[in-house]
């Protein structure tokens, strides 16, 4: 089963805010869908968290390496793409694009073998997993209301991130946000805090992070994410040593080699690679294995799309520590792309699809509403 073509479609019109200092606009195309079309008519789908124009150009650049290749050996082919782009890839848009291709290849392998991806990647140890609703931080009154609303919908974990937290130089305001989230969610709901230290010109350092970690500990926060600049390895090590709250991070890192020092040197309690950026399911699995060997939790970062969530669900079926998956609350790119969608059960968990491949199907009409090139996902000859 050989690859005929690989097509890219941007998602535009309803891009959710990211809380960044240079805020995203609805028409910013920072997510792209990828379709791997085979000569046998089987198509696999993936997703990339990077500017869609860069993804399209990267796929074209990689074409001599993937055209005519078998679509049934995702790990070998993805590694071929990585190994032959050492001077252009290794972490940027090329690596991100390979992520989407790899996810789509695993989707194809699952469809052809009649198995869910999780079973092909090692076996299913769970049939459902708890999602944490991922939302931006707001000023305290709205923060309270948003968390109360999500708890009422059945979420048993909520992550609040970015926004004004740590950016106003007002510790009392930061604590008021956390207190409001806890009050709104209620004691039965876990709260995680994401400072967003990878934002442009992040103003805070180790001392701020240490004091903030102690404050978060007082409020029973589940983890402290991106507390520091993503290159500050030594500061992360020291923060983890002193923090009463588990430290999480890694969404800016790509490929397993980059994660190795962070895991081996004890910089994180929870490692959070993003399957739509890190190199795909093949790379995510290797990172999760590495984390497992060092006693570090793996819980994927998932601020992306329904296909990214589907990939995370399959990985959650494989790894014991992946007890949570990230779910962007209210994003059309998650809720409005597939047939059937995602539904919480009575315990606030998401069932992990057991049908072949990623276990979800894109809805052509829904994709067309969110992408001007939607036809590329279903027809290899579409313009």
C-alpha atoms as a printed R data frame, in Angstrom:
    type eleno elety resid chain resno       x      y      z
1   ATOM     1    CA   UNK     A     1   0.000  0.000  0.000
2   ATOM     2    CA   UNK     A     2   1.911  3.016 -1.284
3   ATOM     3    CA   UNK     A     3   1.457  6.713 -0.593
4   ATOM     4    CA   UNK     A     4  -0.093  8.519 -3.532
5   ATOM     5    CA   UNK     A     5  -0.106 12.039 -2.122
6   ATOM     6    CA   UNK     A     6  -0.217 14.044  1.097
7   ATOM     7    CA   UNK     A     7  -2.539 17.046  1.315
8   ATOM     8    CA   UNK     A     8  -2.846 19.864  3.848
9   ATOM     9    CA   UNK     A     9  -5.909 21.896  4.853
10  ATOM    10    CA   UNK     A    10  -5.743 24.897  7.234
11  ATOM    11    CA   UNK     A    11  -8.346 25.450  9.929
12  ATOM    12    CA   UNK     A    12  -9.526 29.066  9.986
13  ATOM    13    CA   UNK     A    13 -12.362 31.244 11.176
14  ATOM    14    CA   UNK     A    14 -12.724 30.029 14.759
15  ATOM    15    CA   UNK     A    15  -9.189 29.771 16.091
16  ATOM    16    CA   UNK     A    16  -9.511 30.017 19.891
17  ATOM    17    CA   UNK     A    17  -7.556 32.622 21.813
18  ATOM    18    CA   UNK     A    18  -4.283 31.373 23.205
19  ATOM    19    CA   UNK     A    19  -3.728 33.963 25.917
20  ATOM    20    CA   UNK     A    20  -0.503 34.969 24.156
21  ATOM    21    CA   UNK     A    21   0.976 38.454 24.440
22  ATOM    22    CA   UNK     A    22   0.401 38.719 20.674
23  ATOM    23    CA   UNK     A    23  -3.131 37.351 20.797
24  ATOM    24    CA   UNK     A    24  -4.450 34.993 18.150
25  ATOM    25    CA   UNK     A    25  -7.217 36.098 15.813
26  ATOM    26    CA   UNK     A    26 -10.032 33.809 14.607
27  ATOM    27    CA   UNK     A    27  -8.595 33.670 11.072
28  ATOM    28    CA   UNK     A    28  -5.047 32.809 12.146
29  ATOM    29    CA   UNK     A    29  -4.269 29.396 10.636
30  ATOM    30    CA   UNK     A    30  -2.164 27.869 13.396
31  ATOM    31    CA   UNK     A    31  -3.697 24.388 13.033
32  ATOM    32    CA   UNK     A    32  -3.582 22.267  9.891
33  ATOM    33    CA   UNK     A    33  -5.193 18.962  8.991
34  ATOM    34    CA   UNK     A    34  -3.148 16.432  7.041
35  ATOM    35    CA   UNK     A    35  -4.432 13.631  4.799
36  ATOM    36    CA   UNK     A    36  -2.216 10.792  3.588
37  ATOM    37    CA   UNK     A    37  -3.886  9.300  0.507
38  ATOM    38    CA   UNK     A    38  -2.802  5.853 -0.690
39  ATOM    39    CA   UNK     A    39  -2.927  4.267 -4.118
40  ATOM    40    CA   UNK     A    40  -5.392  1.728 -2.685
41  ATOM    41    CA   UNK     A    41  -7.911  4.381 -1.716
42  ATOM    42    CA   UNK     A    42  -7.312  4.271  2.054
43  ATOM    43    CA   UNK     A    43  -6.807  7.693  3.645
44  ATOM    44    CA   UNK     A    44  -5.393  8.512  7.070
45  ATOM    45    CA   UNK     A    45  -5.742 11.832  8.861
46  ATOM    46    CA   UNK     A    46  -3.443 13.767 11.161
47  ATOM    47    CA   UNK     A    47  -3.115 17.219 12.653
48  ATOM    48    CA   UNK     A    48  -0.308 19.766 13.079
49  ATOM    49    CA   UNK     A    49  -0.069 22.643 15.564
50  ATOM    50    CA   UNK     A    50   1.900 25.077 13.381
51  ATOM    51    CA   UNK     A    51   1.166 27.729 10.794
52  ATOM    52    CA   UNK     A    52  -0.664 25.936  7.978
53  ATOM    53    CA   UNK     A    53   1.374 27.624  5.258
54  ATOM    54    CA   UNK     A    54   4.566 26.275  6.796
55  ATOM    55    CA   UNK     A    55   3.044 22.796  6.976
56  ATOM    56    CA   UNK     A    56   2.103 22.850  3.307
57  ATOM    57    CA   UNK     A    57   5.580 23.945  2.287
58  ATOM    58    CA   UNK     A    58   7.200 21.351  4.563
59  ATOM    59    CA   UNK     A    59   5.101 18.539  3.071
60  ATOM    60    CA   UNK     A    60   6.166 19.653 -0.404
61  ATOM    61    CA   UNK     A    61   9.812 19.819  0.700
62  ATOM    62    CA   UNK     A    62   9.578 16.267  2.085
63  ATOM    63    CA   UNK     A    63   7.886 14.861 -1.017
64  ATOM    64    CA   UNK     A    64  10.973 13.140 -2.494
65  ATOM    65    CA   UNK     A    65  11.246 11.180  0.767
66  ATOM    66    CA   UNK     A    66   7.613 10.052  1.119
67  ATOM    67    CA   UNK     A    67   6.260  9.703 -2.416
68  ATOM    68    CA   UNK     A    68   5.803  6.028 -3.354
69  ATOM    69    CA   UNK     A    69   6.692  4.845  0.160
70  ATOM    70    CA   UNK     A    70   4.665  2.203  1.947
71  ATOM    71    CA   UNK     A    71   1.961  3.652  4.176
72  ATOM    72    CA   UNK     A    72   2.058  0.671  6.545
73  ATOM    73    CA   UNK     A    73   5.328  1.388  8.368
74  ATOM    74    CA   UNK     A    74   4.767  4.682 10.192
75  ATOM    75    CA   UNK     A    75   7.692  4.525 12.592
76  ATOM    76    CA   UNK     A    76  10.232  3.594  9.916
77  ATOM    77    CA   UNK     A    77   9.000  6.206  7.447
78  ATOM    78    CA   UNK     A    78   8.776  8.990 10.045
79  ATOM    79    CA   UNK     A    79  12.309  8.240 11.190
80  ATOM    80    CA   UNK     A    80  13.437  8.361  7.542
81  ATOM    81    CA   UNK     A    81  11.938 11.858  7.267
82  ATOM    82    CA   UNK     A    82  13.679 12.971 10.465
83  ATOM    83    CA   UNK     A    83  17.047 11.442  9.597
84  ATOM    84    CA   UNK     A    84  17.184 13.037  6.157
85  ATOM    85    CA   UNK     A    85  16.288 16.561  7.310
86  ATOM    86    CA   UNK     A    86  18.903 17.077 10.012
87  ATOM    87    CA   UNK     A    87  19.934 20.421  8.444
88  ATOM    88    CA   UNK     A    88  16.397 21.754  7.917
89  ATOM    89    CA   UNK     A    89  14.344 20.021 10.585
90  ATOM    90    CA   UNK     A    90  15.251 19.042 14.128
91  ATOM    91    CA   UNK     A    91  12.520 20.921 15.891
92  ATOM    92    CA   UNK     A    92  10.849 23.468 13.655
93  ATOM    93    CA   UNK     A    93   8.109 23.366 11.044
94  ATOM    94    CA   UNK     A    94   9.602 20.304  9.317
95  ATOM    95    CA   UNK     A    95   9.356 18.286 12.538
96  ATOM    96    CA   UNK     A    96   5.866 19.614 13.178
97  ATOM    97    CA   UNK     A    97   4.732 18.575  9.689
98  ATOM    98    CA   UNK     A    98   6.181 15.101 10.160
99  ATOM    99    CA   UNK     A    99   3.975 14.862 13.251
100 ATOM   100    CA   UNK     A   100   0.812 15.149 11.176
101 ATOM   101    CA   UNK     A   101   2.086 12.677  8.586
102 ATOM   102    CA   UNK     A   102   2.995 10.157 11.273
103 ATOM   103    CA   UNK     A   103  -0.418 10.380 12.959
104 ATOM   104    CA   UNK     A   104  -2.099  9.817  9.588
105 ATOM   105    CA   UNK     A   105   0.122  6.802  8.870
106 ATOM   106    CA   UNK     A   106  -0.841  5.183 12.160
107 ATOM   107    CA   UNK     A   107  -4.478  5.884 11.295
108 ATOM   108    CA   UNK     A   108  -3.989  4.021  7.997
109 ATOM   109    CA   UNK     A   109  -2.233  1.089  9.672
110 ATOM   110    CA   UNK     A   110  -5.119  0.762 12.117
111 ATOM   111    CA   UNK     A   111  -7.701  0.865  9.354
112 ATOM   112    CA   UNK     A   112  -5.900 -1.777  7.295
113 ATOM   113    CA   UNK     A   113  -5.357 -4.145 10.236
114 ATOM   114    CA   UNK     A   114  -8.789 -3.501 11.725
115 ATOM   115    CA   UNK     A   115  -7.279 -2.439 15.066
116 ATOM   116    CA   UNK     A   116  -7.299  0.732 17.175
117 ATOM   117    CA   UNK     A   117  -3.947  2.496 17.197
118 ATOM   118    CA   UNK     A   118  -3.512  1.917 20.929
119 ATOM   119    CA   UNK     A   119  -3.550 -1.839 20.463
120 ATOM   120    CA   UNK     A   120  -0.934 -1.571 17.709
121 ATOM   121    CA   UNK     A   121   1.248  0.613 19.944
122 ATOM   122    CA   UNK     A   122   1.429 -1.865 22.787
123 ATOM   123    CA   UNK     A   123  -2.037 -2.766 24.004
124 ATOM   124    CA   UNK     A   124  -4.981 -1.179 25.770
125 ATOM   125    CA   UNK     A   125  -4.818 -0.961 29.546
126 ATOM   126    CA   UNK     A   126  -7.841  1.351 29.879
127 ATOM   127    CA   UNK     A   127 -11.056  1.926 27.959
128 ATOM   128    CA   UNK     A   128 -11.740  5.476 29.114
129 ATOM   129    CA   UNK     A   129  -9.793  8.412 30.519
130 ATOM   130    CA   UNK     A   130 -10.552 11.622 32.385
131 ATOM   131    CA   UNK     A   131 -10.247 14.819 30.323
132 ATOM   132    CA   UNK     A   132  -9.230 18.087 31.905
133 ATOM   133    CA   UNK     A   133 -11.023 21.095 30.482
134 ATOM   134    CA   UNK     A   134  -8.345 23.528 29.356
135 ATOM   135    CA   UNK     A   135  -9.303 27.209 29.517
136 ATOM   136    CA   UNK     A   136  -7.633 30.593 29.700
137 ATOM   137    CA   UNK     A   137  -7.357 32.516 32.940
138 ATOM   138    CA   UNK     A   138  -9.698 35.418 33.479
139 ATOM   139    CA   UNK     A   139 -10.174 38.033 36.179
140 ATOM   140    CA   UNK     A   140 -11.588 36.422 39.341
141 ATOM   141    CA   UNK     A   141 -15.389 36.856 38.885
142 ATOM   142    CA   UNK     A   142 -15.382 35.411 35.367
143 ATOM   143    CA   UNK     A   143 -12.852 32.739 36.385
144 ATOM   144    CA   UNK     A   144 -15.254 31.558 39.098
145 ATOM   145    CA   UNK     A   145 -18.181 31.406 36.684
146 ATOM   146    CA   UNK     A   146 -16.283 29.572 33.946
147 ATOM   147    CA   UNK     A   147 -15.055 26.884 36.328
148 ATOM   148    CA   UNK     A   148 -18.499 26.482 37.873
149 ATOM   149    CA   UNK     A   149 -19.976 26.043 34.390
150 ATOM   150    CA   UNK     A   150 -17.445 23.356 33.447
151 ATOM   151    CA   UNK     A   151 -17.954 21.494 36.717
152 ATOM   152    CA   UNK     A   152 -21.707 21.534 36.066
153 ATOM   153    CA   UNK     A   153 -21.049 19.957 32.662
154 ATOM   154    CA   UNK     A   154 -19.333 17.029 34.345
155 ATOM   155    CA   UNK     A   155 -15.619 17.857 34.134
156 ATOM   156    CA   UNK     A   156 -13.690 16.541 37.111
157 ATOM   157    CA   UNK     A   157 -10.464 18.391 36.257
158 ATOM   158    CA   UNK     A   158  -9.820 21.902 34.902
159 ATOM   159    CA   UNK     A   159  -6.614 23.601 33.804
160 ATOM   160    CA   UNK     A   160  -6.479 27.396 33.880
161 ATOM   161    CA   UNK     A   161  -3.663 29.041 31.964
162 ATOM   162    CA   UNK     A   162  -1.944 32.091 30.519
163 ATOM   163    CA   UNK     A   163  -4.081 35.282 30.425
164 ATOM   164    CA   UNK     A   164  -3.196 37.806 33.161
165 ATOM   165    CA   UNK     A   165  -1.444 35.303 35.448
166 ATOM   166    CA   UNK     A   166   2.103 36.408 36.276
167 ATOM   167    CA   UNK     A   167   1.927 39.255 33.790
168 ATOM   168    CA   UNK     A   168   0.670 42.129 35.950
169 ATOM   169    CA   UNK     A   169   3.273 41.970 38.689
170 ATOM   170    CA   UNK     A   170   0.501 41.524 41.244
171 ATOM   171    CA   UNK     A   171   0.758 38.351 43.326
172 ATOM   172    CA   UNK     A   172  -2.524 39.103 45.072
173 ATOM   173    CA   UNK     A   173  -4.311 39.148 41.732
174 ATOM   174    CA   UNK     A   174  -2.678 35.838 40.726
175 ATOM   175    CA   UNK     A   175  -3.832 34.220 43.954
176 ATOM   176    CA   UNK     A   176  -7.320 35.689 43.571
177 ATOM   177    CA   UNK     A   177  -7.608 34.008 40.161
178 ATOM   178    CA   UNK     A   178  -6.636 30.630 41.621
179 ATOM   179    CA   UNK     A   179  -8.946 31.073 44.597
180 ATOM   180    CA   UNK     A   180 -11.831 31.947 42.280
181 ATOM   181    CA   UNK     A   181 -11.186 28.880 40.116
182 ATOM   182    CA   UNK     A   182 -11.134 26.626 43.156
183 ATOM   183    CA   UNK     A   183 -14.310 28.181 44.541
184 ATOM   184    CA   UNK     A   184 -16.141 27.907 41.234
185 ATOM   185    CA   UNK     A   185 -15.095 24.333 40.491
186 ATOM   186    CA   UNK     A   186 -15.739 22.977 43.961
187 ATOM   187    CA   UNK     A   187 -13.571 20.678 46.027
188 ATOM   188    CA   UNK     A   188 -14.336 17.589 43.949
189 ATOM   189    CA   UNK     A   189 -12.649 19.001 40.837
190 ATOM   190    CA   UNK     A   190  -8.873 19.035 40.323
191 ATOM   191    CA   UNK     A   191  -7.330 22.398 39.357
192 ATOM   192    CA   UNK     A   192  -4.101 22.715 37.351
193 ATOM   193    CA   UNK     A   193  -2.304 26.005 36.690
194 ATOM   194    CA   UNK     A   194  -0.381 26.845 33.501
195 ATOM   195    CA   UNK     A   195   1.637 30.056 33.792
196 ATOM   196    CA   UNK     A   196   2.570 30.045 30.102
197 ATOM   197    CA   UNK     A   197   6.282 30.674 30.570
198 ATOM   198    CA   UNK     A   198   6.908 30.112 26.843
199 ATOM   199    CA   UNK     A   199   5.065 33.331 25.976
200 ATOM   200    CA   UNK     A   200   7.074 36.095 24.331
201 ATOM   201    CA   UNK     A   201   9.241 38.024 26.833
202 ATOM   202    CA   UNK     A   202   8.055 36.034 29.873
203 ATOM   203    CA   UNK     A   203   8.842 38.421 32.748
204 ATOM   204    CA   UNK     A   204   9.331 36.018 35.664
205 ATOM   205    CA   UNK     A   205  12.187 33.879 36.939
206 ATOM   206    CA   UNK     A   206  12.982 31.274 39.561
207 ATOM   207    CA   UNK     A   207  12.162 33.363 42.657
208 ATOM   208    CA   UNK     A   208   8.706 34.227 41.287
209 ATOM   209    CA   UNK     A   209   8.111 30.587 40.408
210 ATOM   210    CA   UNK     A   210   9.145 29.369 43.883
211 ATOM   211    CA   UNK     A   211   6.835 31.802 45.661
212 ATOM   212    CA   UNK     A   212   4.005 31.024 43.251
213 ATOM   213    CA   UNK     A   213   4.474 27.274 43.709
214 ATOM   214    CA   UNK     A   214   4.067 27.687 47.470
215 ATOM   215    CA   UNK     A   215   0.886 29.685 46.918
216 ATOM   216    CA   UNK     A   216  -0.487 27.025 44.565
217 ATOM   217    CA   UNK     A   217   0.316 24.374 47.145
218 ATOM   218    CA   UNK     A   218  -1.824 26.224 49.666
219 ATOM   219    CA   UNK     A   219  -4.753 25.926 47.239
220 ATOM   220    CA   UNK     A   220  -4.282 22.224 46.494
221 ATOM   221    CA   UNK     A   221  -3.335 22.700 42.838
222 ATOM   222    CA   UNK     A   222  -2.662 19.440 40.990
223 ATOM   223    CA   UNK     A   223   0.320 20.699 38.966
224 ATOM   224    CA   UNK     A   224   2.209 23.874 38.005
225 ATOM   225    CA   UNK     A   225   2.853 24.037 34.252
226 ATOM   226    CA   UNK     A   226   5.333 26.158 32.285
227 ATOM   227    CA   UNK     A   227   6.389 28.047 35.377
228 ATOM   228    CA   UNK     A   228   9.635 29.230 33.775
229 ATOM   229    CA   UNK     A   229  11.129 30.041 30.386
230 ATOM   230    CA   UNK     A   230  11.269 26.784 28.368
231 ATOM   231    CA   UNK     A   231  15.085 26.931 28.017
232 ATOM   232    CA   UNK     A   232  15.756 27.336 31.762
233 ATOM   233    CA   UNK     A   233  16.684 23.724 32.470
234 ATOM   234    CA   UNK     A   234  18.697 24.344 35.645
235 ATOM   235    CA   UNK     A   235  15.998 26.584 37.107
236 ATOM   236    CA   UNK     A   236  13.390 23.906 36.420
237 ATOM   237    CA   UNK     A   237  15.550 21.378 38.270
238 ATOM   238    CA   UNK     A   238  15.814 23.677 41.294
239 ATOM   239    CA   UNK     A   239  12.123 24.564 41.196
240 ATOM   240    CA   UNK     A   240  11.134 20.901 41.116
241 ATOM   241    CA   UNK     A   241  13.430 20.240 44.091
242 ATOM   242    CA   UNK     A   242  11.699 22.872 46.228
243 ATOM   243    CA   UNK     A   243   8.138 23.034 44.887
244 ATOM   244    CA   UNK     A   244   5.320 21.512 46.957
245 ATOM   245    CA   UNK     A   245   3.349 21.158 43.700
246 ATOM   246    CA   UNK     A   246   4.310 18.754 40.874
247 ATOM   247    CA   UNK     A   247   6.011 20.516 37.971
248 ATOM   248    CA   UNK     A   248   4.799 19.974 34.389
249 ATOM   249    CA   UNK     A   249   6.117 21.090 31.002
250 ATOM   250    CA   UNK     A   250   7.606 20.164 27.668
251 ATOM   251    CA   UNK     A   251   5.103 21.398 25.076
252 ATOM   252    CA   UNK     A   252   7.799 23.471 23.334
253 ATOM   253    CA   UNK     A   253  10.225 20.555 23.014
254 ATOM   254    CA   UNK     A   254  10.332 18.247 20.004
255 ATOM   255    CA   UNK     A   255  11.774 14.777 19.411
256 ATOM   256    CA   UNK     A   256  12.911 12.393 22.132
257 ATOM   257    CA   UNK     A   257  16.535 13.557 22.118
258 ATOM   258    CA   UNK     A   258  15.511 17.020 23.333
259 ATOM   259    CA   UNK     A   259  13.442 15.549 26.155
260 ATOM   260    CA   UNK     A   260  16.238 13.318 27.448
261 ATOM   261    CA   UNK     A   261  18.083 15.867 29.655
262 ATOM   262    CA   UNK     A   262  14.809 17.211 31.061
263 ATOM   263    CA   UNK     A   263  13.737 13.734 32.107
264 ATOM   264    CA   UNK     A   264  17.126 12.320 33.129
265 ATOM   265    CA   UNK     A   265  18.146 15.376 35.176
266 ATOM   266    CA   UNK     A   266  14.872 15.578 37.083
267 ATOM   267    CA   UNK     A   267  13.476 18.854 35.728
268 ATOM   268    CA   UNK     A   268   9.832 17.712 35.548
269 ATOM   269    CA   UNK     A   269   7.369 15.577 37.463
270 ATOM   270    CA   UNK     A   270   5.034 15.439 34.444
271 ATOM   271    CA   UNK     A   271   6.284 15.539 30.858
272 ATOM   272    CA   UNK     A   272   3.906 17.026 28.268
273 ATOM   273    CA   UNK     A   273   4.932 16.473 24.644
274 ATOM   274    CA   UNK     A   274   2.384 17.593 22.042
275 ATOM   275    CA   UNK     A   275   1.687 14.812 19.539
276 ATOM   276    CA   UNK     A   276   0.915 17.347 16.784
277 ATOM   277    CA   UNK     A   277   4.361 18.978 17.112
278 ATOM   278    CA   UNK     A   278   6.791 16.527 18.677
279 ATOM   279    CA   UNK     A   279   7.086 14.098 15.765
280 ATOM   280    CA   UNK     A   280   3.738 12.324 15.936
281 ATOM   281    CA   UNK     A   281   2.572  9.175 17.663
282 ATOM   282    CA   UNK     A   282   5.848  7.357 16.964
283 ATOM   283    CA   UNK     A   283   7.899  9.991 18.775
284 ATOM   284    CA   UNK     A   284   5.337 10.530 21.522
285 ATOM   285    CA   UNK     A   285   5.419  6.838 22.377
286 ATOM   286    CA   UNK     A   286   9.219  6.861 22.678
287 ATOM   287    CA   UNK     A   287   9.112  9.891 24.978
288 ATOM   288    CA   UNK     A   288   6.441  8.249 27.106
289 ATOM   289    CA   UNK     A   289   8.580  5.113 27.404
290 ATOM   290    CA   UNK     A   290  11.584  7.233 28.365
291 ATOM   291    CA   UNK     A   291   9.580  9.049 31.022
292 ATOM   292    CA   UNK     A   292   8.275  5.750 32.378
293 ATOM   293    CA   UNK     A   293  11.825  4.418 32.783
294 ATOM   294    CA   UNK     A   294  12.779  7.473 34.875
295 ATOM   295    CA   UNK     A   295   9.624  7.475 37.000
296 ATOM   296    CA   UNK     A   296   8.264 10.639 35.371
297 ATOM   297    CA   UNK     A   297   4.576 10.890 34.479
298 ATOM   298    CA   UNK     A   298   3.571 11.246 30.850
299 ATOM   299    CA   UNK     A   299   0.425 13.309 30.166
300 ATOM   300    CA   UNK     A   300   0.309 14.762 26.655
301 ATOM   301    CA   UNK     A   301  -0.202 18.432 25.815
302 ATOM   302    CA   UNK     A   302  -3.273 18.839 23.623
303 ATOM   303    CA   UNK     A   303  -4.120 22.428 22.692
304 ATOM   304    CA   UNK     A   304  -4.936 21.409 19.113
305 ATOM   305    CA   UNK     A   305  -7.765 19.592 17.276
306 ATOM   306    CA   UNK     A   306 -10.114 16.612 17.349
307 ATOM   307    CA   UNK     A   307  -7.438 14.546 15.588
308 ATOM   308    CA   UNK     A   308  -4.843 15.526 18.189
309 ATOM   309    CA   UNK     A   309  -7.286 14.550 20.930
310 ATOM   310    CA   UNK     A   310  -7.987 11.234 19.181
311 ATOM   311    CA   UNK     A   311  -4.243 10.518 19.070
312 ATOM   312    CA   UNK     A   312  -3.902 11.402 22.765
313 ATOM   313    CA   UNK     A   313  -6.798  9.107 23.623
314 ATOM   314    CA   UNK     A   314  -5.102  6.201 21.868
315 ATOM   315    CA   UNK     A   315  -1.852  6.858 23.756
316 ATOM   316    CA   UNK     A   316  -3.785  7.139 27.020
317 ATOM   317    CA   UNK     A   317  -5.028  3.611 26.387
318 ATOM   318    CA   UNK     A   318  -1.403  2.399 26.387
319 ATOM   319    CA   UNK     A   319   0.451  4.196 29.216
320 ATOM   320    CA   UNK     A   320  -0.488  3.791 32.904
321 ATOM   321    CA   UNK     A   321   0.513  7.344 33.878
322 ATOM   322    CA   UNK     A   322  -1.620  8.960 31.161
323 ATOM   323    CA   UNK     A   323  -4.581  9.293 33.488
324 ATOM   324    CA   UNK     A   324  -5.676 12.598 31.927
325 ATOM   325    CA   UNK     A   325  -5.989 14.109 28.460
326 ATOM   326    CA   UNK     A   326  -6.197 17.805 27.614
327 ATOM   327    CA   UNK     A   327  -9.510 18.991 26.150
328 ATOM   328    CA   UNK     A   328  -9.854 22.577 24.911
329 ATOM   329    CA   UNK     A   329 -13.224 23.577 26.272
330 ATOM   330    CA   UNK     A   330 -15.423 25.159 23.615
331 ATOM   331    CA   UNK     A   331 -13.107 24.921 20.583
332 ATOM   332    CA   UNK     A   332 -14.898 24.163 17.278
333 ATOM   333    CA   UNK     A   333 -11.660 22.561 16.063
334 ATOM   334    CA   UNK     A   334 -12.244 19.857 18.673
335 ATOM   335    CA   UNK     A   335 -16.023 19.737 18.980
336 ATOM   336    CA   UNK     A   336 -17.146 20.445 15.402
337 ATOM   337    CA   UNK     A   337 -14.947 18.377 13.073
338 ATOM   338    CA   UNK     A   338 -16.039 14.773 13.463
339 ATOM   339    CA   UNK     A   339 -19.019 12.516 13.104
340 ATOM   340    CA   UNK     A   340 -20.582 12.081 16.525
341 ATOM   341    CA   UNK     A   341 -18.108 14.199 18.464
342 ATOM   342    CA   UNK     A   342 -16.883 13.531 22.009
343 ATOM   343    CA   UNK     A   343 -19.166 12.992 25.008
344 ATOM   344    CA   UNK     A   344 -18.370 12.742 28.711
345 ATOM   345    CA   UNK     A   345 -19.788  9.752 30.525
346 ATOM   346    CA   UNK     A   346 -21.494  9.953 33.924
347 ATOM   347    CA   UNK     A   347 -18.095  9.837 35.692
348 ATOM   348    CA   UNK     A   348 -16.660 12.717 33.686
349 ATOM   349    CA   UNK     A   349 -14.543 10.443 31.477
350 ATOM   350    CA   UNK     A   350 -14.110 10.123 27.721
351 ATOM   351    CA   UNK     A   351 -14.441  6.654 26.169
352 ATOM   352    CA   UNK     A   352 -11.336  5.707 24.156
353 ATOM   353    CA   UNK     A   353 -12.450  4.615 20.675
354 ATOM   354    CA   UNK     A   354 -11.865  0.919 19.997
355 ATOM   355    CA   UNK     A   355 -12.673  1.079 16.281
356 ATOM   356    CA   UNK     A   356  -9.861  0.830 13.690
357 ATOM   357    CA   UNK     A   357  -7.238  3.553 13.396
358 ATOM   358    CA   UNK     A   358  -7.690  6.700 15.460
359 ATOM   359    CA   UNK     A   359 -11.300  5.670 15.942
360 ATOM   360    CA   UNK     A   360 -12.907  8.887 14.688
361 ATOM   361    CA   UNK     A   361 -14.129 10.078 11.300
362 ATOM   362    CA   UNK     A   362 -13.965 13.612  9.962
363 ATOM   363    CA   UNK     A   363 -17.329 14.976  8.853
364 ATOM   364    CA   UNK     A   364 -16.879 16.514  5.360
365 ATOM   365    CA   UNK     A   365 -19.576 19.151  5.904
366 ATOM   366    CA   UNK     A   366 -18.175 20.209  9.263
367 ATOM   367    CA   UNK     A   367 -14.616 20.385  7.959
368 ATOM   368    CA   UNK     A   368 -15.814 22.463  4.989
369 ATOM   369    CA   UNK     A   369 -17.206 25.061  7.391
370 ATOM   370    CA   UNK     A   370 -13.782 25.482  8.998
371 ATOM   371    CA   UNK     A   371 -11.401 25.025  6.078
372 ATOM   372    CA   UNK     A   372 -11.446 26.460  2.541
373 ATOM   373    CA   UNK     A   373  -9.419 23.430  1.403
374 ATOM   374    CA   UNK     A   374 -11.543 20.806  3.160
375 ATOM   375    CA   UNK     A   375 -11.955 18.704  0.002
376 ATOM   376    CA   UNK     A   376  -8.239 17.854  0.126
377 ATOM   377    CA   UNK     A   377  -8.911 15.698  3.187
378 ATOM   378    CA   UNK     A   378 -11.204 13.370  1.267
379 ATOM   379    CA   UNK     A   379 -10.199 13.651 -2.395
380 ATOM   380    CA   UNK     A   380  -6.517 13.388 -3.428
381 ATOM   381    CA   UNK     A   381  -7.240 15.252 -6.661
382 ATOM   382    CA   UNK     A   382  -9.108 18.196 -5.090
383 ATOM   383    CA   UNK     A   383  -7.691 21.669 -5.702
